[in-house]
């Protein structure tokens, strides 16, 4: 048996199954696509579930993959043992109604014995108790002795997950020898010791479990196999843990180098080394797939891993950020299999650096608080850290619960998790109540009333801007009404409507509903969870009755502006991904007539240069007049076409696909222009941050972009008129004025200095003296803080023992400065306390050192009073 590295093993496996007619697919993203049941891909078959269920047609009936996986169920055990890890790679070969047991078993045997050259006398297999078919293949076809085929029960060798496809499985084991065993005479396959290592599971999906608990045979049987790459590497390299295989060992060695530690010397240090080694692999892979640190979902998993690793770095004595330095090693050992690591290397390092720096700002303070409390607990013999403290550490210092729990366990304590959850719930309740207050209008929700009866409210607004319709239902004050009259606010439901209801970030249409007897102004349109369109508004003429026929018409120019902005958001999304990277994902949007707002995942402010590139990219697509095609189809067909679905959005079985040439294709229920040229142009107004890892762009299009440019043109003309120059020469004229102003200010400062010098003797002549300390106070005119400080320094140099208090009006503000000599400070003078009290008189505040301090205020009429108060404070300090 020849030792093989991880990268060689991966390639050997994939190449072998390619030779058996399998299509090699690259690893799917760690972010599940349209699968809300899990946060992260945790098994090789998980992203292939739609192929197994028949929802999506596979690209080929035979597929092989090496899938990146993350499992965090045992996160707190990672590091404490050498077996547990959060990131792993799963090798798999799959059949979707093609081959079955015979091929799966014989090919597996061929691979392990002929390609890997594992010794046959060390290989064992397990099968399900009743699976005689598998036994016959292993025994007769493969030639494995019956005594090395172990039958096991449903718990070990039958794969099922609720109802649906399921079946028996067969696992392949490697015997590492009696020296690795427990020494018991009955030690065999299935024993918990380290002798027999299961490394490949062959699942034969041949049944369907029904709701009543019975099993029916599947018409099309499937094969799903999974082999942990790291576990296989342990066998092939003759090592005991995943931290000793070649790729992971390289990372571990780098951790040791950076931290100046040695692995295998101190068990406590080894825990930290393993935590950092594992977590930097996981986080690098997660970020490469577009995940960013946040306080929820998969972003929170990423944040937990990064912060846990950073904290263990501190345990190793690493006080400065270090995690980003390890990324290069992770990339080097895995980039051949995952080229996106190389492409996003600098981006990954940037995200990790920012997160670690954020954590470092608070972790030291949080650790100090926790350490102090633990010391108190040890003295008082307490054993449980209260939930209030755990919540404070989480809420104020960014400590995940599991990090506090881990530190507590290291010190022999437990955590009051129930108390922590109560505090969390209190915070959530407060947030919900605040949200209710924020949105207290009864018009803000359609759930504050109940509609009686059933309705069919059809939407014709994709094709038509107006239509004739019957008024099915009227709500006045959230009660059913037969009629409404002029001045009444109400909600109307129509049998058919051209009004788009607020959805997917696009605002609702406005317009009118007119009957023979009245006119209803539609101010907004929303819809219920059942899709019923609710027209909110007011009767502005006559009266409206239930069952009347009416004409419904939207404000067309407003709708067209909204459509420009909505199509522009699709172009903007694509342009941002093109300029900034594929990690960019839409995180929210608002599409109005006047503007568009687009939130997206990104870790830092977008530079002016990149914003220009994005704007130019979108405008180039607008000027290309690309047709916008919209097609309704099944969700699975849309996915197979590559249409982008927005994470968190719920889609039905039928979806609308908005396709902008070959440039953009997204699932979207909104309204759009027929061609990008109709947008006119886009102008990005600003870019800003809205949350950790989320940025926002606001932009205008069409007529509103023209208005923006016209306003700027008028502004520039007004500026140039004031400067008495042409717009082209405005900058040169402003530069000249700034230079003149600087020169004038310099002359003013020089004149002020001369005036102050001339007044020095006068100011000193009014000095008071208490206990040998001179008290000098004066009001000066038009001095900024710098000039006031300089004057105080001059006066300070004129007295041996004294305190100086100066105040001045500058613009509409008050500046106050106090300075004291060394002997004055010894005598009890504190300049900071003097200005603090004086500033209160003029409606301000300030402070500083005992020998020098400054303050500001607003009320220039009370400068004299402030100086009197300052002198009183000095007298109090000296006495």
N, C-alpha and C positions, 0 to 999 in steps of 0.2 A: 504494500500500500504506500503510494507516494504522497508526501505532504503537499497540499494545494492551498493557495491563498484564497481569500474570499472572492476577489474579482475573477479569478480563474474558475472557481466553482460555479459562480453565477453564469459565466459564459458557457461553460461545459453543459450545464443543465439546459439552458435556452437553445443552444445549438443542437443538442440531442433531440429535443422535441420538435424543433424545426425539421429535422431529418425524418420525423414521423408524420409529416404533413400538418403540423401546427403553425398557426400564424403567431409570430412573436409580437406582442403588444408592449409598448413601453409602460412603465408604472403609471397608474392613474395618480392624480393629485391626492394628497392627504385630506383634502376638503371634499366630503361626499357631495355628489351632484344629485340634487333633488331627492335627498334621503334625510328627512328631519329626524329619523329615529336614532341617529348617532352623530356625535360631534366630529369624530375623526375616523378615517379608514383604519380598521383594526384587524382585518384578515384579508388574505389574498383574494377570496371570492367575493368580498363585500361589494366592490364596484361592478362586479359582473352579475349581480342579482337580477337586473332586468333581462339579461340573456337567458338565465335559468327559468324565470317565470314566464317567458314568452312575450313580455311587454315590448321588448325591442329585439329586432332581428340581429343576431351577432354577425360580425363581418366575415366569420368563417365558423364552421361547426367544431373546429379544433383550434384551441387557443392556448398559448403558454405565456406566462408573465413572471416577473419578479417584482412584487408589490411592496412599496414602502408602507409600513404600518406603525401606528402609535397605540399603546395601551397604557392607561394611567390608573387602573384599578389598584395596583400595588405600588403606587408612587412612593409611599412612605417606607417601603421595604427596599426600594432601590438604593444601593450603596451599603445597606446593612448586611446584605448577602452578596455573593459574587454571581448569583444566578439571575437576579431580577434586573430588567431593563425596560425603558419606556419605548425605545425605538428598535424595530427589527425589520428584517426583510423576509418575505414569504415567497418561496418558489412554488409554482403551481402549474399543472397541466389540466385542461378542462375539455370536456366533451359535451356539446349541446345536442343531445339526441343522435349522436354519431356512434362511436365505439363504446364498449362497456367493460365489464370486469376482466375478461380475458386479456384484452390489450392493456388496460391500466396496470394489471398485476405483472404481466410478462415484461412490459417496457420498464416498469419500476425495477424489477429484478435485473434486467439487462443493464440499466444505468448504474446501479450500485455495485454490481459485480464486475462488469466489463469496462465501464468508463471510469468509475471511481476505484475499481479494483479492491473493494472491501473484501476481506476474507470471508468466504461463505460459511465457514464453521462458526463465525461470530454473529451471524444474522439470525434473528428470530422474528416471527410475525404473530400478531393477534388477530382474531376474527370474531364476529358476532356469533353467539352460541348456536343459532339456527342456520347460519349461512354455510350450508354444505357445498353450495356452488363455489364459493371462494376457497373452501378447503380443497376441493378437487383440483382447482387451478393451481393453487400453491403446491399441492402434493404431487399431482400427476403431470401437469404441464411444466412447472418450474423444477420439480424434483426435490423440494424441501422436505426433509424427514418429518413425519407426523408428529414426533415428539417436540419439534421446534415450532409447531403451529398451535398456539394457545387460544382456546375458546374463552370468551369473556361475555359478561352480561350487557344489558341495555345501557347501563350507566357509563360503561367504558367504550363500547364498540357499536353504538347506534346513534347516528346524528339526527337530531330533530330540534326544531325551534318553533314551538306552538303548532298551529295547524299548517298544512301545506306540504310541499316536497320534503321528503326525508328518506333515510335508508341506513343500512348497516355500513360499517367501515372496517378497514383492515389497516393495522399500524405495523410499521417496520421498526425493529429495535436492533441496537448494536450492543453486544456484550463486551464491556470494557475490561472484563477479567475479575476473578475473585478478589484480587487485592483492592478493588474499588467497592466491593460489596459490604453487606452488613455482618457477614459471618454466620448467618442463620442457615440451618440445614435445608429449610424450605425456601430459601431465597430464589426467586424466579422472576420471569417477566410479570410486571405489575407491582413488584416490590418498590417501596418508597426510597430505597437506597440508590446510590449512584452507579450501580453496576450496569443495569440494563437501561439504555437511553433510547426512548422513542424519538425518532427524527423525521418520519414521513407518515402522513395519514392519508389513506385512499378512501374517499367517501363514495359509496355507490347509491346515488339517488334514484330509487326505483319505486318508492311508494309515495302516497299522499295521505297525510293524517287528516281525517275528517273531524268535524265539530263534535261528533258523538264519541270520539276516541278510537274509531275503527280505522283500518288502513286499506286503501285501495291501490291497485297497481297503476303506475303511470304508463301512459301510452308511449311517451318518449322518455327513455331513461338517460340520466346524465352522470358524468364523472366530474368530481371536484376533489383535487388533491392539494395538500399543503405540506411543504417542508421548510422548516425554519433554516434559513441560510447560515445564521450564526451558530446554531446547534450542530449543523452538519460540519461547519468549519472546525468546531471543537473536536469532533471525532477525527477528522482528516488531519488535524495538526497535533493531535495527542495532548490537548490541554484540558483543564478542568472547568474553565469558565469563559464566558463571552469576552471578558476583559483581557484575556490572554491571546485571543486570535489576532492575526496580523494587523488588520485595519484598525481595530479598536485599540490594540496595544500601542500603535503609533500615536493615537490621540492621548492615551493614558501617559505615555512617556513625555509628551509635550506638557501635560498638566504638571507632571513631576518637575520638569525642567523649569517651568515658569515659577512654580512655588518653592523650588529648592528642597523638595522632599524625595524620599525613596519609597517605592511601593513594596509592601510585604514586610516591613520592619515594625510598624506600629499599627495595630488593628484600628484604632480610632482615626488615625490619619488616613488609613486605607479607605474608610467609609467615605470621607470627603473627596478623595481622589476618584473613587468610583462614581459618586454622585455627579461631579463635574464632568467626567468623561462621558457618562451616559446622556446627561441633559444637554450638553453642547451638541451632541449628534442629533438629538430630537429637535432642538430649537432651530438649528441650522436648516434641517429638512423642512420644518414647518414654515419658516419664513420664506424659504425658496418657493413654497407653494402659495404665497400671498397672505399668510396669516400674520396679523399684527397684534402686539400686546394690547389687551383691553381688560375690562372688568366683568366680562361675561362671555359665555360660550367657549369656543376654541381659543379665542384670544386670551381668556383667563387661564386656560391650561398652559398656554405659552408663557404667560406672565409668571405663573406658579413655578414652572420649570426654571426659568431664567433667575428668578429671585432665590429659589432654593440653591441653585448652583452658585450664585453670587455670595450667599450667606456662608456656604461651605468654603468658598475661597477665603473669606475673612477668618474662618477657623484655621486655615493653613497659613495665615499671616499676610494674605494679599490685601493690602489696604486700598490699592488703586484699581480702577476697572481693568479687567484682564480677559474677560470672556471672548471679546471680539478677536483677541490675538490667537485664540484656538481655532477660529473658523478656517484659517488657511489649511491647517492639517486635516480637518474634516473634508474640506473640498478636495484636497490632493488625493486622499485615499478612496474617494467615491465619485469623482467627476467623470470617469470613463463611463460609468453606468448611468449617471444622472448629470448630463451636461449643463442643465439649468443651474447647477451649483457654481460652475465657473462663470456663467453669464451673469449671475446675480451676486457674485462674491462680495463686491464692495457694498452693495445694497444690504446684504445680510449683516455685514459687519457694522454698518451704520445703525440699523435697527437695534441690534444688540447693544451697541455702545450707548445709544440714547436711553434705552430702558435701564441699563445698569447704572448709568449716571443718575437717573431719576430715583432709583431705589437707594443709591448711596447717600442721596441728600437726606433721607429720612431713617434709614436702617440703623445708623449708629445711635441716634436719639432713642429710637424704639427699643433697641437692644439694651441700652442703659436703663430704661424704665423697667423692662422685663427682668433684667439682672437684679436690680434693686428690690423688686417685689419678691423674686425668688429667694433672695437673702433673708427678707423679712419672714417669708413662709418657713424657711428652715429654722429660724429662731423660735417661731411660734408653733412649730410642728404641724402646720397646715399642709394639706396634700393636693388641694384643688385650686387652680387659678380661676378666679371668678369670671363669669361671662362678660361683665361690664368692661373689665380690663382687656380681655381678648378682643372685644369689639372695638375698643379705642385703638388698640394696636392695628387692627384691620382698617378702620375708617380714617385714622389720622396718619399712620405711619406706613400704610401699604403692606402690612404683614398678612399674607394668606393664613387662614385658620390652620392649615396643615403645618405651616412653618412654626407657629406658636406651639402647636401640639407636639411637634418634633423636639423643640427646645425643652418643653416641659418634661417629655419622656426621658430626655438625656439627663435630667436632674431628678428623676424619680417622682415626677408629679403628673397629675392628669389635668384636663381642661374641662370647665363647665360649659359643654357645648350647647346644652339646652338653654342656658342663660344667654349665650352668644346668639343663638337663633332668635330668642325673644327680642334682643336688642336690634337685630337685623329687621325683624318684623315691625318693630316700632318705627324704625327709620323708613321702611317701605310704606307704612300707613300714613306717616307724615307727608311723604312724597305724593301719595295718591290724593290726600286731602288738599294739598297745595295745588295739584293739577285740577281738581274739581273747582276750586276757587278761581283758578285762572280761566277756566272754561265754563263759567256758571250760567251762561246764557242758555235758555231753553231751546233756542234755535240751533244750538251747536251739535245736537245729537238726534238721531232718529229713534233711539231706543227708549226715550222717555214716555212713549205712548205705545199702545197696542192697536194694530189694525184689525178690525173685525171683518171676517170673510176672506175669500181668496180672490186674487187679482192676476190678470195677465197684462203686464205693462211692457209693451214691445218698444225697442229702441230702433229708430230709423235714421239716427243722426250721423252715421258714417257716410250715407249717400245723400241725405236731404237736410236742408236747413229749415224747412217748414213742412207742416202736414196738417191735415184735418183730423180731429180726434174727439172722442167723447170724454166728458169729465166723469170719471168713475167714483171719485171719493173726494170729500172736502173735510179738512180738519181745521177747526178754529179753537184756539186755546187747548189744543191737543184732545178735543172732543169732536166726535163726528157731527157735521152740520149739513143741513139740506141746502143752505144758501149763505152767501156772504155779500156784504154791500160795501160801498165806497168807504175807504179808510180802514177796513178790516185787514189785519195780517192773518195769513192762513197758509195751509199746505194743500196743494192740489195734486191728485193722481190722475193721469191720463191713460187711456187705452193704448195710445201710441204716442211717442214723443221724439222730437229731434234734439232735445236737450241732453247734452252729455253730463252724467252725474259724476261729481268729484270722485276720482279714483286714480291710483297709481301715480300720485303726485300732481296730476292735472286737475285744475280747479273746475268747478261746474259752470255750465253755460248760464247766461242771462238772456232775457228777451221778454216776450209778451205772450199771453194767452187771451184771445179775443173771442167773445161770443156775441150773439145778436143784442145782448142786454148790457154788456160791460167789458171792461178791459182790466186784466190782471197782470201786474208787472212782476216778472220772475226775477228775483234777486239772487237766487242760488239754486242749485240742483244737487241733491244727494240721493243715495239709494240705500235700501235696507239690505240686510244680509241675504234676503231672498231675491234681490235684484229689482225690487220695485222702485221706480223713480219718484222722488218726492220733490215737487216744485214749490220752493219757499218764496213768498212774496206778499204783495199787497194789492187790493183792489183800488185802482186810481180813477175809475169811472163806472158809474152804474152799479149793477149787481151781477153776481155769477151764481148759477144754480147747478146742483147735481143733475147728471144725465143730459145736460146741455151739450150740443155740438159746438165745437170751437176751432179756431185756427191757432196753432202753436207755431211760433217762429222765434228763432234765436237771433241774437245780435251778431250778424255775419262778420263784420270787420273785426270784432273782438275774438270770435272763434278762429278766424284766419291768423290773427296775431298769436293766439295760443298754439295753433298748429305749427307755426314757424318755430316757436320756442321748443315745442316738444320734439320735433325732428332734430333740432339743433342739439338737444341733450344727448340724443343717440350718437350724433357726430362727435360731440365733445367727449363722450365716454370712450369712443374708439381712439380719438386723438390723444387723450391722456394716457391710455394704455400704450400707444405707439411711442410717445415722447418720454414718459416716465417709467414705463415697464408694465409687464403683464400682471403685477401684483395689484394694480389699480382696479378696484371694483366699485360699482355704484353703491353708495350707502344711504341714499335718499335724494329726493328731488322735489322741487315745487315749480310747476309750470303755469304761469299766469300770462295775461295778455301783455303786461308791461315789461316783464322780465322773466328770466329763468334762474333758478338756483339749483346747483348741482353739488351734492356731497359725495366724496369719494375717499377710499382708503389710501392713505399715504402718510409717511412717518415724519415729514418735515415740510416747512414752507416751500412752495414752488418758486424757483428763482424767476426774476423778470425775464431773463432770456428764454427759459422754458415756457413761460406763459405766452410769450410772443410766438414761439414755435407752435404751441397748441393752437393759438388763435389763427396763425397763418395756415396751419394744417386744415382746420375746419373751413376757413374761407376758401381755400383752394378746392375743397369738395363742393362747396356751395356754387362756386363759379363754374364747376364742371357740369352743372345741371344733371346730376345723377337721378334717374327715375327712382321713386320710392314705391316699392311694390308691397302690397299687404295681402296675405293669404291666410285663410283659416284652415286648420288641419288638426289632426290628433297630436296630443302632447308627445307621444313617443316618436312620431314621424318628425316633429319639429326638433327634438333632441338629436335624432340621428342625422339631421341636416347640419347640426352644429349651432343651432340658434342659442344665443346666450340668455339664460334665465337669471333673474335677479335673486340673490340669496335672501330667503325670508319671505318672498312673495308666494302666495298660494295660487296654483294654477289648476283649472279643471281638466277634464278629458279633452276638450276642444280648446285650442288657443289661437291667437292671432300672431302671425309672424311678420314683423316689419323688416323688410330687406331693402337696404340702400345700396344698390348695385352689388359689387363684390366687397364693399367696404365694411358694412355693418349688418348684422342680423340678430335681432333681439325679439323675445316674446314681449308683447305689449298690447294692452287693450285701449290705448289712447288714440286720439285723432292726429293725423299728419298731413303735411303738404304732399302734392303729387310728384314734385320734383324738388331737389335741393335748391335749385335756382330761385324758387319762390321765397326762400328765407331772406334773400337780399344780401345780408352780411351779418356777422356776429362781432360784437365788441365786448371783450371781457372787462368788467368794471373793477373787480377786485378779487383777491384770493386771501382766505384767512383760515385759521383753525377753529374747529367747533368742539372737538374732543380729542383725547389721546388717540393718535393714529387716524384721525378723520379731518379732512380739509374741505373747504367750501369755495366754490366759484359762483359769482353772480355775473350775469351777462345780459345783454339786450340784443335784439335782432330786428330786422325789417324797419318799419317806420320809427320805432323807438331808438334804433341805432342811428338813424338819420337825425332824430331830435338830439341825441347825445352829441353828435359831431357839430350840429348847428349851435347848440348851447356853448360848446367849447370855442367855436369860431367867434361868437358874439363876445364871450368873455375875453378872448385874446384881443379883439378889436377895441373893447372898452379899456383894457390895460394899455394898449398902444396909444389910444387917444389921450389918456391921462399922462402918459410919458412923452406925448407930443412927438411921436416917431411912428414908423411903419411897423406892422406886425413882425416882419423879418428882422428888424433891428431892435426889437424889444429886449432880448437877452443882453445884447451889448450895452444898451442904455441902462438896464438894471444893474449890470456889473459895475458900470461907471458910478451910479448913484450909491451903491454899496461901498465902493472905494471912498467916495466923498464922505459918506456917513462915518466910516471908520476913522478917517482923518479928522473929521469934526469932533468925534467922541474923544479921540486922543488929545486934541487941543483943550476940550472941556475938562478932561481929567487933569491935565497939566495946570489949567487955571484953578481948578478946585484945590489941587495940592498947594498952590501958591497962597490961595485964600486961607486954607487951613493953617499953613505955616505962619501966616500973618496973625492968626487968631490963637496960636498956641499959648503965647504969654497971657493973653486975656483969659483963656480957659483955665490955665493953671492958677491964675490970680483968684479965682472963685473956689478953689479947693477947700474942703473941710478937712479937719484932722481929728482922729479919735485913736487914742492909745498908740500914737506914733505912726498911724497908717493914714495916708492921704486919700481922700475920697473925691474923685474928679468926675463930674457929670456935665454933659452938654448936649444941646440939640443942634444938629447941623442940617444944612439944606441940600436936597437933591443928590444924596450920596447912595450909591448901590452898596451891596454888602462888602465887596472887595475894598472899595475906597474907605469904608467905615473901619474895616479891620486894620488897614494900613495906618489910618490916623490913630487908632488905639495903640498900635505898636510904637508910633512916634512918641505919644504921650507917656507910654509905659517906660520908654527910655529916658524920660526927663525926670522921673521920680525914683528914689531908691526903694521906698516901701509904699505901695499904694494900690488902689483899685480904680479902674477907669470904666465909666458907663457912658456910651454914646448912642444917640438915636437920631434917625433921619427919615424924612418922607422921600419916597422914590416912586414916581408915578402916583399910583393910588394906594401904595402899600407902605408899611412901616418896617424899617430895619433897625434892629437893636443889637449892640455888641457890648460885651463886658470882658475886661482883661485884668489880671491880678499878678503882682510880683510874687516871687517865691516866699518872701517873709510875710506878705499879706495872706497867702494860702496857709502858712503855718499858724497865723493868728486866727484862722477860722473862716476865711473868705472862700466861698464856692461860687465861681462865676456862673456855672450852669444853673444853680438854684436861683440866682439873682435874675437872670434873663427870663427864666421860666415864669416867675411871679410877675415881672414887669410886662411880659407879653400878654398876660391875661387881661390887663387893663385896656389894651388896644385890640382885644378880640383875636388873639393869636396864640402861638405856642413856640417852644424851642427848648434848648438846653445845651449841655456840653461839659467840658472838663472843668476842674476847679480853677485853672489858670486862664482859660479862654472859652467863650461860649457865644452863641448867637441865637437870635429869635426873630420872628416876623409877626406882623399883625395887619389889621385891615383899617382901623379907625385912626386916621391921621390927625384928627382933632384932639386926641387924648395923649399925644406924645409927651407933653409936659407932665401930665398926671403919671404916666408910666415911669418917667425919670424920677419923680418924687417917690414913687413906690419902690423903685430900685434902691434909692438912697436909704429908705427905711429898712429894707432887707439887709443892707450892708451894716447898718448900725446894730441890728439885731444879731447878726453873725459875729460882730466884734465884741458885743457885750455878753 
